[in-house]
Amino acid sequence: MQQFIVFARLIICCVVLFGPNSFCYATDKVEESSNTQDNKKSVKPKLSNDLAKSAIVPSAADKPVVTTHSITIGDSELAYSVETGMLPLLKDDGTAKASMFYVAYTVDGGDSSRPIIYCFNGGPGASAVWLHLGGLGPKRAQVNTNATLPPPPYKLVTNQHTVLQHADLVFIDPVATGYSRPMKDEKADQFFGKRQDIEAMSEFIVLYTTRHRRWGSPKYLCGESYGVFRAAGIAEYLQDRHGMFLNGLLLVSGLVDFGTIRSGSTNDLPYLIFLPTLTAVAHFHNRLPEDLQQDLRSAMKESREFASSEYLAALFAGASLEENQRQLIASKLSRLTGMSEDFIMKNRLRISPSMFRKKLLGEEGLICGRYDGRITGRDGDQSSPYPSFDPSYMAALGPLAATMNAYVREELAFENDLPYKALAGVHPWRYEENTYSSTAADLASAMSKNPHLRVLVMTGRCDLAVPPDAMRHSINHLEIDPLIRENVSFAEYESGHMMYLNSPDLQKLGHDVADFIAARPVSD
């Protein structure tokens, strides 16, 4: 495997670009709404002089709104306050260049020794609504228990597994997402780049930490999808630029190296990395041979072993592979994916996730979801070899967008006439490298310089956007001491990219985060 990777990376020459929703986001029973009522007191927002001058900046500007709430979890009451507002990003001369929106949750009676987690999603171009109302916050959008789409209208319910039980939470929307905007006469694209984004998010974290007197708190980052890529860079930036050493990183469904998921004429690595995920999705839809259908873990183990041995050698051989060997590899791939041998041979032993999504259940007129391969939809365009949409993404977008817009005004008392952008157009995005973009070196540097920095990698087995083995591969190839590598834990979930939308996974995630913060072992 190592020989193949070295060879592939020597000849990679393309810059990887991602679309604005490249990373975003099953019985049919709908979970029952909680009867718990919030007790809240609100302070009306007030404009600051500087930000009020700009029509494109949210009206609440630099003055936060604070409301008080309580929920019942099991037999216990959890009382907390919510601060909703904007923080400025400052230029060297002290004037603001952007205003960033955040929602911060603080448990009553806590002090600065209580852990705090800074949370953000990815995209790039995604707001934090996915983590916020999807799985971590005290309220979450009501979805079907298996993460499929319920009919509108949508509402919030109490999150019985909220991470707020274990740490205070701050949800951050990057510039141009949510209500975050550049100041008047400032160009938004100055924030649209790998390093620019890392710096902006880091400066927000430092300012919030300072204003709220949290320098003495155990500090964590939680990033999802591209947010994992971002978190690795932020961890190093905070250490090197501000001397802010973190306690841990919670890395949800993401990557630190685009070379692990973006295939090309000179990069076959993603086909190896995706294979176990294709096996997991095919298993869920009962498309594997009877012996493999008996046990998912055994099927994925066989898939991983094949990917790192025979399949690796076959792709490395390329056109020099003997025809009888080509047929043998196609037969084994068919066994592990449910794809026909003819289809696999026509595609040169390479199964793209997009074609897999269209083909696996194609005879039934169904396509599989990208963010969760368990979820299916009906594609009207049967002639194209690729799906025209992602049913698993649609299942998340509607409930989350609707509930966020209602929640901000009705419960958090934050008045704002700007559209809340769950997803925003931030392209072209500057990745800077002339190869596959990566923050793996940033992560390795942060972990080496801070040997107390722990990492929890959380992935969904049926994630056809960012498969679990992408991060496993990157972690296994970090240039860090073996003792430092012991600071990394893995947790796998049965669903996909936004595993917290699946009820059993939401419960497991809550337990896993609690164990991680308490420095207890986390089960894979």
C-alpha positions in Angstrom: 0.0 0.0 0.0 2.8 2.4 0.9 4.6 1.9 -2.4 1.4 2.7 -4.3 0.7 5.8 -2.3 4.3 7.2 -2.8 4.0 6.5 -6.5 0.6 8.1 -6.9 1.6 11.3 -5.0 4.7 11.8 -7.0 2.7 12.3 -10.2 -0.4 14.0 -8.9 -0.7 17.4 -10.7 -4.3 18.6 -10.3 -5.8 21.1 -7.9 -8.9 19.8 -6.2 -11.9 22.0 -6.1 -15.1 21.3 -4.1 -18.6 22.7 -4.7 -20.4 24.6 -2.0 -22.3 21.6 -0.8 -19.7 19.0 -1.6 -19.7 17.7 2.0 -23.0 18.7 3.5 -25.7 16.2 4.3 -33.7 4.4 8.0 -38.3 2.8 9.9 -40.6 5.6 8.9 -41.8 6.3 12.4 -41.5 10.0 13.4 -40.2 10.6 16.9 -42.7 12.2 19.3 -42.3 15.8 20.2 -41.1 16.7 23.7 -43.7 18.4 25.9 -41.0 20.3 27.8 -41.5 24.0 27.5 -38.6 26.4 27.6 -38.5 29.1 30.3 -36.9 32.0 28.5 -36.2 35.7 29.2 -34.9 37.8 26.3 -33.0 41.0 26.0 -33.9 42.9 22.8 -31.0 43.3 20.4 -29.4 46.7 19.9 -27.4 48.1 17.0 -23.8 49.1 17.5 -22.8 52.3 15.7 -20.1 50.7 13.5 -22.1 47.8 12.2 -25.4 49.7 11.8 -23.9 51.7 9.0 -23.8 48.7 6.8 -27.0 47.4 5.2 -25.5 44.0 4.6 -24.6 43.3 8.2 -27.1 41.6 10.5 -29.0 44.2 12.6 -28.1 42.7 15.9 -24.5 43.5 15.1 -22.1 43.4 18.1 -24.7 43.3 20.9 -25.7 39.7 21.7 -29.1 38.6 22.9 -29.2 36.4 26.0 -32.1 34.0 26.7 -32.6 31.5 29.5 -33.9 28.0 29.0 -34.3 24.6 30.6 -35.0 21.1 29.3 -35.6 17.7 30.9 -33.2 14.9 30.1 -34.4 11.7 31.7 -35.3 12.6 35.2 -32.9 15.6 35.4 -33.4 19.3 34.5 -30.7 21.0 32.5 -30.8 24.8 32.8 -28.8 26.9 30.5 -28.5 30.3 28.8 -28.1 31.0 25.1 -26.1 33.9 23.8 -26.9 34.8 20.1 -25.0 37.5 18.3 -22.2 38.7 16.1 -18.5 39.1 16.7 -16.3 41.3 14.5 -13.3 40.2 12.6 -10.8 43.0 12.9 -8.2 44.4 10.5 -4.7 45.4 11.7 -6.0 49.0 12.1 -8.7 47.8 14.5 -11.6 48.3 12.1 -14.0 45.5 11.3 -13.8 43.6 8.1 -16.6 41.1 8.8 -19.2 40.2 11.4 -19.6 36.6 12.3 -22.8 35.0 13.7 -22.7 32.6 16.6 -25.0 30.8 19.0 -23.4 29.9 22.4 -24.8 27.6 25.1 -23.7 27.8 28.7 -25.0 25.6 31.5 -26.1 27.4 34.6 -23.9 27.2 37.6 -20.8 26.3 35.6 -17.5 28.1 35.8 -14.4 28.5 33.6 -13.3 25.0 34.5 -16.2 23.6 32.4 -15.1 22.3 29.0 -16.1 24.4 25.9 -16.5 23.1 22.4 -16.3 25.4 19.3 -18.4 23.8 16.6 -18.6 24.3 12.8 -19.5 22.5 9.7 -17.8 22.4 6.3 -18.7 22.8 2.7 -16.8 25.0 2.3 -19.8 27.3 2.4 -21.9 25.5 5.1 -23.3 27.1 8.2 -23.2 25.3 11.6 -26.9 24.5 11.5 -26.2 20.8 10.7 -24.3 20.1 13.9 -26.3 22.7 15.9 -29.8 21.5 15.2 -28.9 18.1 13.9 -27.2 16.5 16.8 -25.2 18.4 19.4 -27.4 21.2 20.7 -30.2 20.9 23.3 -32.8 21.2 20.6 -32.8 19.3 17.3 -34.9 19.2 14.2 -37.4 16.4 14.2 -36.7 13.9 11.5 -37.7 10.3 11.0 -35.8 7.9 13.3 -33.8 6.5 10.4 -32.9 10.0 9.0 -35.4 9.9 6.1 -37.4 13.0 5.2 -40.7 13.6 7.1 -43.5 15.7 5.6 -43.4 19.5 6.4 -44.0 21.5 8.5 -41.0 20.8 10.7 -40.4 21.4 14.4 -37.8 21.2 17.1 -37.7 18.6 19.9 -35.6 18.2 23.0 -32.3 16.4 22.2 -32.0 13.8 24.9 -28.4 13.2 24.0 -27.2 16.7 23.7 -23.5 17.3 24.2 -24.4 20.3 26.3 -24.6 17.9 29.3 -20.8 17.5 29.1 -19.5 20.9 27.7 -20.6 24.4 26.8 -21.1 24.8 23.1 -20.4 27.6 20.6 -21.7 27.2 17.0 -19.9 29.4 14.5 -21.0 30.4 11.0 -18.1 31.2 8.7 -18.2 34.5 6.7 -20.9 34.4 4.1 -22.8 31.6 5.8 -25.7 31.8 8.2 -26.0 35.5 9.2 -22.2 36.1 8.9 -21.3 38.8 6.4 -18.4 41.0 5.3 -18.6 44.7 6.2 -19.7 47.3 3.7 -17.0 47.8 1.0 -15.2 44.6 2.1 -15.1 41.8 -0.4 -16.4 38.5 0.7 -13.9 36.5 -1.4 -11.1 37.6 0.9 -12.3 34.9 3.2 -12.7 32.2 0.5 -9.6 30.2 0.8 -7.9 27.5 2.8 -5.6 29.7 4.9 -7.9 32.8 4.9 -10.7 30.6 6.3 -8.5 29.0 9.0 -7.3 32.5 10.1 -10.8 34.0 10.2 -12.2 31.1 12.3 -9.2 31.1 14.6 -9.5 34.9 15.2 -13.2 34.4 16.1 -12.3 31.6 18.6 -9.6 33.8 20.2 -11.9 36.8 20.5 -14.8 34.8 22.0 -12.5 33.0 24.4 -11.1 36.3 25.6 -14.4 38.2 25.9 -16.0 35.3 27.8 -13.1 34.6 30.0 -12.6 31.0 28.8 -8.8 30.9 28.5 -8.8 28.7 31.6 -11.4 26.2 30.2 -10.6 22.9 28.6 -11.1 23.7 24.9 -12.2 21.5 22.1 -13.0 21.9 18.4 -15.7 19.9 16.7 -15.6 20.1 12.9 -17.7 18.2 10.4 -16.9 17.3 6.8 -14.7 20.2 5.4 -14.8 21.3 9.0 -12.4 18.5 9.8 -10.0 19.8 7.2 -10.5 23.3 8.8 -10.1 22.0 12.4 -6.7 20.5 11.7 -5.5 23.9 10.4 -7.1 25.9 13.2 -5.5 23.7 15.9 -2.0 24.4 14.6 -2.8 28.1 13.9 -4.1 28.7 17.5 -1.0 27.1 19.0 1.6 28.8 16.8 0.0 32.2 16.5 -1.8 32.7 19.9 -0.4 30.1 22.2 -3.8 28.5 22.6 -3.3 24.8 23.2 -6.4 22.7 22.8 -7.5 19.6 24.7 -9.1 17.8 21.9 -10.5 17.6 18.4 -13.8 15.9 17.5 -13.6 15.2 13.8 -16.9 14.2 12.2 -17.2 12.7 8.8 -14.3 14.5 7.2 -10.8 14.4 5.9 -7.5 16.1 6.0 -6.3 15.1 2.6 -8.3 15.5 -0.6 -6.2 12.9 -2.3 -8.0 10.2 -0.3 -11.4 10.9 -2.0 -10.7 12.6 -5.3 -9.7 10.1 -8.0 -8.0 11.0 -11.2 -5.9 9.6 -14.0 -2.9 9.6 -11.7 -4.7 8.8 -8.4 -6.4 5.4 -7.8 -6.2 5.6 -4.0 -9.9 6.7 -3.6 -11.1 3.5 -5.3 -9.4 1.5 -2.6 -10.6 3.8 0.2 -14.3 3.8 -1.0 -14.5 0.0 -1.4 -15.5 -0.9 2.2 -18.1 1.8 2.1 -19.6 0.4 -1.1 -19.7 -3.0 0.6 -21.5 -1.5 3.7 -24.2 0.2 1.5 -24.7 -2.9 -0.7 -25.0 -4.9 2.6 -27.7 -2.6 3.9 -29.7 -3.0 0.6 -29.2 -6.8 0.7 -27.2 -6.9 -2.5 -24.3 -9.1 -1.3 -24.0 -12.9 -1.5 -25.6 -14.8 1.3 -22.4 -15.5 3.2 -21.5 -11.8 3.3 -25.0 -10.8 4.3 -24.6 -12.8 7.5 -22.4 -10.2 9.2 -21.5 -6.6 8.2 -18.3 -6.4 10.0 -17.0 -9.6 8.5 -18.0 -8.3 5.0 -16.2 -5.0 5.6 -13.1 -6.8 6.9 -13.0 -8.9 3.7 -13.5 -5.8 1.6 -10.6 -3.9 3.4 -8.3 -6.8 3.1 -9.0 -7.2 -0.6 -8.6 -3.4 -1.2 -5.1 -3.4 0.5 -3.8 -6.5 -1.4 -5.2 -7.9 -4.6 -7.1 -4.8 -5.7 -4.2 -2.5 -4.9 -1.9 -4.6 -7.0 -4.4 -4.7 -9.9 -4.8 -1.0 -10.0 -1.1 -0.5 -9.7 -0.5 -2.8 -12.7 -2.9 -0.8 -14.9 -2.9 -1.8 -18.5 -0.2 -4.5 -17.9 -2.7 -6.6 -15.8 -3.2 -10.0 -17.4 -6.7 -10.6 -18.8 -7.4 -13.6 -16.5 -6.4 -11.5 -13.5 -8.6 -8.7 -14.6 -11.6 -11.1 -14.8 -10.7 -12.5 -11.3 -10.6 -9.0 -9.8 -13.9 -8.1 -11.5 -15.5 -11.2 -10.0 -14.3 -10.3 -6.5 -15.4 -6.7 -6.8 -18.8 -7.9 -7.9 -19.0 -10.1 -4.8 -18.1 -7.1 -2.6 -20.3 -4.4 -4.2 -23.3 -6.0 -5.8 -22.2 -4.5 -9.2 -22.2 -6.7 -12.2 -18.9 -8.1 -13.6 -19.7 -6.6 -17.0 -20.2 -3.1 -15.5 -16.9 -3.4 -13.6 -15.0 -4.6 -16.6 -16.3 -1.7 -18.8 -15.2 0.7 -16.1 -11.6 -0.7 -15.9 -12.1 -2.2 -12.4 -12.9 1.3 -11.0 -16.3 1.9 -9.4 -17.0 5.6 -8.8 -19.3 6.4 -5.8 -21.7 8.4 -8.1 -22.2 5.5 -10.6 -22.6 3.1 -7.7 -25.3 5.3 -6.3 -27.2 5.2 -9.6 -26.5 1.6 -10.5 -27.0 -0.4 -7.2 -30.8 -0.1 -7.1 -31.2 1.1 -10.7 -33.4 -1.8 -11.8 -36.0 -0.6 -9.1 -35.8 3.0 -10.4 -34.0 4.1 -7.1 -30.9 6.0 -6.4 -28.8 5.9 -3.2 -28.0 8.9 -1.1 -24.5 10.4 -1.2 -24.4 11.5 2.4 -26.2 8.4 3.5 -26.2 5.4 1.1 -29.1 3.8 3.1 -31.5 6.5 2.0 -33.1 6.2 -1.4 -35.0 8.3 -3.8 -36.5 8.2 -7.3 -34.6 9.8 -10.1 -36.6 11.0 -13.1 -33.6 10.9 -15.4 -33.0 7.2 -16.0 -30.8 7.8 -19.0 -27.9 9.4 -17.1 -25.3 7.2 -15.5 -25.2 9.6 -12.5 -27.8 10.6 -9.9 -29.5 14.0 -10.5 -29.8 14.7 -6.7 -29.0 13.3 -3.3 -32.1 12.1 -1.4 -30.1 12.0 1.9 -29.1 15.6 1.6 -32.7 16.7 0.9 -33.8 14.7 4.0 -31.6 17.0 6.1 -31.9 20.4 4.4 -35.6 21.0 4.7 -36.0 20.3 8.5 -32.8 22.0 9.4 -33.4 25.2 7.4 -37.0 25.6 8.5 -36.3 25.0 12.2 -33.3 27.3 12.3 -35.1 30.2 10.8 -38.0 29.8 13.3 -35.7 29.0 16.3 -33.6 32.1 16.0 -36.5 34.5 16.1 -39.1 32.7 18.2 -36.9 31.2 21.0 -33.6 33.0 20.8 -35.2 36.5 20.2 -32.6 37.4 17.6 -34.3 39.7 15.0 -32.7 39.7 11.6 -34.1 40.4 8.1 -31.1 38.8 6.2 -31.7 35.3 4.9 -30.0 32.7 7.0 -27.8 30.9 4.6 -27.5 27.2 5.5 -25.3 26.9 2.4 -23.6 29.8 0.6 -21.7 30.1 -2.7 -18.0 30.6 -1.8 -16.3 29.6 -5.0 -13.8 29.8 -6.4 -12.1 28.6 -3.2 -8.3 29.1 -3.0 -6.6 25.9 -1.9 -3.1 27.2 -2.7 -1.4 23.9 -3.4 -0.8 22.7 -6.9 -1.7 19.2 -5.8 -4.4 17.6 -3.7 -5.0 20.0 -0.8 -4.2 18.8 2.7 -4.0 19.8 6.3 -2.5 16.5 7.4 0.8 18.2 8.1 -1.0 20.8 10.2 -2.6 18.1 12.3 0.7 16.2 12.7 2.4 19.5 13.8 -0.4 20.4 16.3 -0.3 16.9 17.8 3.5 16.8 18.0 3.8 20.2 19.6 1.0 19.5 22.1 1.3 15.8 23.2 -1.8 16.3 25.3 -4.0 17.0 22.2 -6.4 14.1 21.8 -8.4 13.3 18.6 -11.7 11.5 18.2 -12.5 10.5 14.6 -16.2 9.8 14.0 -17.4 8.3 10.7 -20.4 6.7 9.2 -20.1 3.4 7.4 -22.6 4.3 4.7 -21.1 7.8 4.0 -20.6 7.9 0.2 -19.2 11.5 0.3 -16.3 10.9 2.8 -15.8 7.2 3.6 -14.4 6.2 7.0 -11.2 4.8 5.5 -10.2 8.3 4.3 -9.4 9.5 7.8 -8.0 6.1 8.8 -5.6 6.2 5.9 -4.5 9.8 6.8 -4.1 9.1 10.5 -2.0 6.0 9.7 0.3 8.2 7.5 0.7 11.1 9.8 4.4 11.8 10.5 4.0 11.6 14.3 5.6 9.5 17.0 3.9 6.2 17.8 3.2 7.4 21.4 1.5 10.5 20.0 -0.6 8.3 17.6 -2.1 6.7 20.7 -4.0 9.9 21.3 -6.3 9.1 18.4 -9.5 7.2 18.8 -12.0 6.0 16.2 -15.8 5.6 16.4 -17.9 4.2 13.5 -21.6 4.5 13.1 -24.1 2.5 11.2 -25.5 5.4 9.0 -23.8 8.1 7.0 -22.2 11.6 6.9 -24.6 13.1 9.4 -24.9 10.1 11.6 -26.6 12.1 14.4 -29.8 12.2 12.3 -30.1 8.4 12.8 -31.5 7.8 16.2 -29.3 4.9 17.3 -26.2 6.8 16.1 -27.3 10.0 17.9 -27.4 8.0 21.2 -24.0 6.4 20.6 -22.5 9.8 19.5 -23.6 11.3 22.8 -22.0 8.6 24.8 -18.8 8.7 22.7 -18.3 12.4 23.2 -19.0 12.1 26.9 -16.3 9.4 27.1 -13.9 11.4 25.1 -14.2 14.5 27.1 -13.8 12.5 30.3 -10.7 10.8 28.8 -12.4 7.4 28.9 -11.9 4.8 26.1 -14.2 5.2 23.1 -15.6 2.1 21.4 -15.1 1.8 17.7 
